[in-house]
Amino acid sequence: MKKYYAFASALLFSALIGCKENEEPVIDEPNFEETESEWIRLAHWNEEAKIGLLNPTNNNNTQPDLSPFHADGANYLSSSGRYIVSIERVDGKVRFFDTGIENHNDHGHEYTPKWITATANAPLPTHFSTTNGQIIIFNDGDGSVTWARESTLETPSFSPTIISNIGNGVHHGAATWLTGNKFAVTFKDENASGSLPQRVKLIDNTGQVIYQNEAVTVTGIHGDASNGKYAIFGAAEGVIVASDNNQIKLIPNPSPLNATSGNWMGTIKANDNINTFYGYARQQGIFEINPAMDAITPVLLSNTIKTYFLSADGGYLIVQLNDNTVKVFDTANRNEVASKSIASAEASVNPTAKTANEWDHYRLMNEDSPILTASENFLYVLSPDKKKIDIKSLSNLNTLKTIDAPSNTSNILRVGFQTK
């Protein structure tokens, strides 16, 4: 009998161990309040374009009594996460809003939000780029470039620099910054028809050309982004790469990209923390661009992309489709890490991206989504009725928390930073 009981006990023990080994491991969701940076805020605008700042970890909402943003302006976040740049294209004005969230890498400070007194004035400011604390805007009306350094925005003597008389012609162009205070700028061939430029040249802060490669000439250029080392420009025949070591080259289109309308990348996005760029072609989808390897690789082939953007540190690429499917990709390897249908508000700011003409479409795709925004690890989603904000983990898109959206919220934008 003793042998029988011993045998039975061994079987039972073995079965229990086997059962435990076959169970799915329990994965603890990150604790949002403990994981999200204390220096992250959600900028939110109401229908009158008045701004507020919401702390998502404690629901504290700051509603400064300041003049509103322009109702038809395009608002962009600076690379530090502190400043919101408001481009009022038709009025020829650029304004700078200080959220008051100052980054010192291992800690931060919070000051009273305010408008910076100085503005930039030039005809038809359009294309925005930011990298390494530099703010660059290309002015379509005269081909000039507006340059503002975040480090000087708070000084009493601050005034944006307008680099003019470049000799690049009036056109729908783009410009960005490279290390060493070099500027990669588009140039129009006066003999080419249409509004788009054909070349990229490197200039200094006086507008003098310091490098050009006449062999790199294309039929049209639209969109650009920089991480300081490389600047990438979307072009009909591929992408033009300008680098801080005075080099300009073309990476040709791989299939299925080609030089016909809607089939080449006219929007480019970047992050200072990663070495790859992400280009968008209206009829083809999103492609990873690796300038060091001269490589263009598909990430998502689709002609139904509503918006796409990078997380605050560039670790994730977030894509929203027209059917409200949200996909998240790991930028380290292009792997899809999550995909879910997520109900969200309809964009009330620039809702015409889907039906806009080609160049307006790409310009609008360069703007931040007004209803989805991300920190390093979390996605914030404005609900369909615009009364709630869902907070989701970027690793699996599970909802971790839902908070009340401030009254009459029309759009949101993540500002601030993650301490290192």
N, C-alpha and C positions, 0 to 999 in steps of 0.2 A: 504493500500500500504506500509506503513511504516513497518508493521509486516512482509510483504512478503520480503522486502529488507533486513530486519534484519535477517530473516531466511536464505535467500540466502547467505548473507555474512558469516553467521556462518558456513554453509555448505562448502563454498569456503575455509574459514580459516581452517576448520577441514581437508579438503582434502589436503591442502598444508602441514599441520603438519604431516599427515599420510604419505605423499610422502617423507618428509624429514626423517621420522623414518625408512622407508623401504630402503633408499639408503644405499649402501655399505659404510662403514666408509673409509675416505681417510687416508691411511697409508703413512706417509712421509718416504721416504728412508733416511737412515743416510747420512749426508753430509760427504763424504769420507775425504776431506782435513781437516775438523775440528775434525773428529772422530779418524782417524788413528793416532797412536803415532808418534811424531816427531823423535823418536829414532828407528823406524823401517827402515831397508834397505833391498833391494833385492840384494843378492850376485848373480852375473852372471858370467858364464864362456864362453869363445869362443872355437872354435875348436882346438886351440893350448893350451887349459887349462889355459889361463891367466884369472885372476879374476878381476872383477870390482864391485863397490858398487853403486846402484841406489837408490836415495831417491824417493819413489813413490808419495809423496805429492807435491813435487816441481820439479820433473824430473831432479834434479841435479845428475850427474853421475861422480863418482870418478874412475879413471883408474890408479891405482898405477903401477909404473914401477918396478915390482918384478918378481922373478923367478916363472915359472908356477907351477901349481899343477901337480902331476903325471897323465898322460893320463889314466892309468888303475887303479888309486887309488880309494878308497871309501871314500867319504867325509861326516862327521857327525857334527852336531851342538852341542856344549856344552849346559848344562842345563841353563846357564845364558843368552844364545843367543849371547855371545861375540866371542867365539873361534870356529873355524872350525878345526876339527881334520881330518887329511889326513892319511889314513892307506894304506901303500904301501906293501901289503901282501907278494908278491913274493920276494921283496927286503929286507924284514924284518925291515922296517923302519916306524916310525910314526912321522909325523911333525905336528906342532901346528901353526895355522894362527890366528893372532889377527886382528879382524875387526876394532878395535879402538873404538867400541861403548861400553862405560862403564856404568853400571847400579848402580844408587844410590837410587833406589826405587822411591823416589818422584822427582828425576831429573836425568840427565845423563851428560856425557861428551863424546866428540868425539875427538879421537886422530888419528894420521896417521897410516893407516893399515901397518902391517909388519909380516914377519915370525919370530917366536920365534927361537932363535939361537939353543937351545938344542933340540935334537931329542931323541926318544926312540928306542932302537935297540934290537930286540929279534926275534927268528925264527917264521915265519908265524903268525904275529899279525892278528887276525881275528874278534872276536866278540867284539863289542863296547857297552858300557853302560855309561850313565851319569845321575847323580842325585845330587842335593844339592851342586853344584859346584865341584863335584868329577868326574873325567874321569877314566874309567876302561876299559882295553883291555885284553882279554884272548889271549895268544900266543899258537897256536896249535902245534908249533914245539917242545916245551919242557914242556908245561903245566904251564908255568910261567904267572904271572899277572903284567901288567903295570898299575901304579897308578900315576895320576897327579892331583894336586889340583889347581883349577883356581886361587885361591888367591895368589899362589906363582909363576905363570907363568911369571909374569913381573919382578921378582926379578933377579938380575944379577947372583945369585948362583943357579938358578933353574936347576934341573936335575930330570927327571922322575924317580920314584922308580920302580925297577923291583923286585917283590917278587918271588923268585925262590926256587928250592929244596923243593917244597911243599910235594912231595911224592904222587902226584895225577896221575902220568903217562902221557905219551904223548897221546893226543887225541884231537878230535874236540869238544872243550868245551866252557864254558861260565863262567863269573864271574861278580860280581857287588858289590856295596858298601852299607853298612848299618850304621845308626847313631852309633857313638862310635868308628868309624874307624875299623869296622868289615867288613870282606869280605866273601860273600857267593860264594863258588867256587865248580865247578864240580870235581868229582873224578872218575877215571876209574877203574873198576874191571878187574884185569889182566887176569882173567879166562874167561871174556866175549869177544865174537868175535865182530868184527866191530870197527868203529872209535868213537862211541858215549859213553859217560860216564853213570854211573848207580846211583851215589849218589851225594848229595850236603852236604858240611860241612862248618862250620864257622871257619875262621882263623883270626889271627891278622896280623899286618903289617910286622911281621918277618916270617910268613908262618906257625906258630904253630897253630895246631887245638885247638880251644877253645870250640867247641860244635859239636856233631854229633848225629844222630839218626839212628842207624843201621836198625831199622824197616822200614825206608823209603828207599827202594831200588827198582829201576825200570829197565826195559829192555833197555831204551834209553832216553837221555835228549837232547833237542836242544832249544836254545833261552832263553833269560831272560831279565828282566827289574826290576828296583827298584824305589821306591819313598822315600827311606831313612828309612822308618819304616818296609816295607815289600819288599822282593825280590821274584819274581815269576819266576819259571823255567818251560818251556814246557816239558812234559814227556809223554811217550807212554801210561801210565796208568792214566794220569790226569795232575795236575800241582803240583810241589813241592813248598811249601811256607817256606821261611826262614825269621825270624823276628829279629828285633834289641834287643828283650828281650831273645835271645838265645833259640829259638824254631824252629823246623823243622817238617813240617807235609805234608801229601799228601791230596789234594782234588781230589777224583776220577772223571774220565770222566762221565758226564751224556750222555744219548742218544741225538744225533746220534754219538757223538764222541766215538772212540774206538782205540785200540792199533795197528791197522793195518796201513799200509803205506798210507799216505795222509789224515788219518782220526783222527790224534791227533795234538795238537797245537805245531808248531815248531817255531813260531815267536810270541814274546810278546812285547807289547808297553805300556808305562806308562807316567805319567806327575806328577811332584812334587805337583801340586795343587789339585789333586783328589785322592780318596782312592780306585778307581777301576782300573783294568788293562784290556787290550784288546789283546786276543790271536787269532791267525789265523791258521786254518787247511785247507790245500790245497783243499780237496774235500768237505769240510763241510761249511766253512765260518768263521765269526768273532763272538767271544764270550766274554761277560763281565765276569771278574773274580773279585769276592769280597772276599778278604782273611779273613776279619773280620767275615763274615757270612758263610764261607766255601761254597760259592755258585759260580757256573758256569752257565751263562744264555745266550742263543742265542741272538745276536743282528741282524745279517743278515746271513741267510742260503743261500749260493751260492758257486758254484765251478767255477765262472767266475770273481773272484776279481783280478784286475790288481795291485792295490796299496791301502794302507790305512794308515792313520796317524791322529794325534791329533792336534788341534789348539794350538797356543802358550801357552795358559793358561789351556789347557785340557778341556775346556768347550764344545767343539764339537769334534766328531769323523767324519772324512771325508773318504769316500770310493769311489774309482773309479773302475768301472767294465770294462770288456774287450770291451763292445760296447760303451764305453765313457759316460755311465750314471754315474753321480756323485750324491751320496747320503750323506746327512748330518744328524747326530744323536746328540741329546742332551745327554751328558754323565750323567746328573743329573737323568734322568729317562728312557734312552734308546729310547725315542720317535724319530721317523723320522721327521725332521722339514723341509726338502727340498729334492727334487729329480728332476734332469734335465739332458738331454743329452747335453754335453758340448764338443765342438770341441777343441782339444788341439793337441800340437805337439806330434810326436812319440818320445819316449825316445831314445836319442842317447847314453846315458850312461847306461851300463848294460842292453841292450835290450833283453837279453836272459832269463829273469826270468821266462817267460811263459813256455819255453821248457827245462829249466835246470833240472838236477837231483834233487832229493828231498832236500838234505841238502844245495846245492847251491841255490835252489829256496828259501828256508826259509832265508838263509843269505842275498840274494838280496832283499827279501821283508822287511828285517830289515832296509835297506838303505832308505834315504829320496827320495821321488819322485823328478826327475829332471825337471818336467814340471808343477807340482802343488805344491803350498806351502801356508801356512796360518799364519796370525797373530792371534790376539784374535778374531777379528770380520770379517776379510776379507780373501777371497780366491784369490790367484794370479794364473793366468792360462796363460802359454805360448802358443801363437796361433799356428795353424798348420804350417804356413810358418816361424815361429819363428821371426817374425818382430814386433809383437805386444804383449802386456801383458794386458789381461782383468782382471779387479778388480771387484770382486763380493761380495755381502753381504752374509755371512754365514747363515743368518737367512732365506733367501729365494732363494739364488743363482741368484738374479737379477744383471745384470751388472751395476755398478755405474760409471765406468770410464775405458777408454782404453788408454794406454800409449805406446809410441814407445819402443820396446826392443832395447838395444844397438846393434850395428852392429855385426853380426856373433854370436849372442847368441845361445848357445847350451843347457844350462840348468840354472835353477834358484833355489835359496834357501833363505827363509826368515831368516834374522838375526836381532839382536837388541831386544828391549823389550818395554813393555807398562808401563808407569809410574803409580804408585798407588796413 
